[in-house]
Amino acid sequence: MPFPSDEQIKRRAHELWDEAGRPEGRELEFWHRAERELQGTSERGDAAKGTPDAI
């Protein structure tokens, strides 16, 4: 799913926040993490899916 809706991101971010023990002041961290997760990209970005430089 390339473009998740704000509502989908909000629900997933809330799940991640809840699982992390509901820390205060980290809303954007969980929002961005949920967004990346729903877009199907890794924490390191799409470059992590590439091929190694040295073969």
N, C-alpha and C positions, 0 to 999 in steps of 0.2 A: 504494500500500500504506500505509494509515493507521497501522498499529501493527506495525512490524517487531519481530521477536524479538530478544532479547539476543544470540543467536548471530549473526544477520544483521548487527547493529550491530557486534559484535566483529570479524567478518571484514572489513567495510568500513573500520572504524577502523584496523585493522592495515594494510590496503592503503594508506590515506591516509598513515599514519605512515611506512610503507616508502617511498612516493613522495617524502615530504618529507625523506628522508635519515636517518630514525630518530632524531629529536631526543629527548633525555631530558626528563622533567618536563612533558610536554604531553599526557598521556594523556586528560584530560578534554576538552581542545580537540578532539582527533580523535574521541572518542566522540560529543560533541555535534554535530560537523560531519557524521559518518556518520549519526547519528539524523535530523538535519534533511534530509539528502540522501535517505534512504530513505523519509521521510515525504512527500517531494515539496515541501518548502518551501524557499525561497531563504535565503541568508545573512541577508537583511534581514527575513525573515518573510513571512507571507501578505499584509501590507499592500502589498508591492511589486507584487502582482498586481492591485491595485485600479485605479480610474480616476483620472485627474488631477483635482485640486481645481478648477482653472480650465479651463473649456472655452471 
